[in-house]
Amino acid sequence: YHDGKGGVYTVARYPENGDEFTKYTKFLNYKQKNMRFVYNNEYHEFNNGEEDSWYYVEFEDKRREYFSFYGALIGIVDRFGNTINFKHRSIDIDGIRSVLISSITD
């Protein structure tokens, strides 16, 4: 997870085996409880009009950043329900699939 402020965090494969912070946040070596990674692939909680969310990062102010199966940011929702939608298009560069933002709706 890249937080947009220069921080990069690794999601724990087996968070239940970690310390109290890892069990809560699902991030390795993150020693705060102000954000957490949540899988929601069984109940797709968010849809940007094109695709469902598979997981999200929730912050202590209840803001959530929703991500697609492939890890693309598809939406941000604050605790009041204000939403920003991100839509994407796929391109192939030398056989490598890349996802680019095609629109942002606030």
N, C-alpha and C positions, 0 to 999 in steps of 0.2 A: 504494500500500500504506500503510495506517494501522497503526502498530505498537502502538497501545493505550497509549502513553506520551506521546502528543502529536506524535510524528514522522510526517511524511507523505513518501513517496518515490514517484517516478515511474519506472515500468518503461521501459527504453530500447527503442525500436522496433527499432533496429539496433545492438545492443550490441557487435557485432564491430568497429564503426567507432569505438568509444570508447577510453578509456585503460585501463590494466591493471585498475583497480577496476571499471569498467563492464563489461568483458569477463567478469570473474568474477561480480560480484553481479547484473548485468543492471539495476541501478538507476542513474539519472542522478545525477551529482554526489554520490555516496555514496563517501566516501574511506576505507572500512574493508573488511575481508574477514571480518567476523563474522556475516554473513548473506548469503544469495543467493536469487534468484528462479529457479524451475525450472518450465518447461512440462512437463507429463506427459500431454498430451491424447491421445497415441497409445497409451500404456500407462497406463490409469487405475489408479494405485497405491493409492488409498484410496476406500472407499465407506462412507457413514454409515448405510446401510440404506435410503436413498432415492435418493441420487445419487452419481455418481462425481466424483472430483477431476479438475480440468483443469490445475491448477498448484499449487505450494506454495512456501512460504518456509522455507528450512532455515537453522538457526542453528549456530554453532560447537559447541554442546553436543549437536548432532544432533537437537534437537527440530524438528519440522516442523508448520507450520500449513497445512492443506489447504483449497483453495477450489474452489467449483463453477464451472461455465461462466460464470455470471452474476456471479461475484465474492463470493459468500456464503461465509463461514467455515463449513466443514462438519466439521472435525475438527482436533484437536491430538494429536500422538503424540510422546512423549519417546523417548529412546534405549533405554529398557527395554521399550518397547511399551505403556506406560500410555496409555490413550486417553480423550479427551473428545470425544463426538459432539454436534454441533449440528444440529438439524432445523429446518426453516423452513416457513412457509406464505406464500403469495402473496396480496396484496390489491390491489385496484384503487382508487385514489383519484383521482377526476376523470380517468380514462383513463390514469393513470400507474401502472405496475406497481411495487409495493414488496414487499420480502421482509422478513419479520419472524421472529425466532427463536421457535419454538413449543415446543422442549424442549432441554434440555442433560442429557446422561447422562455421568457420570464413572465 
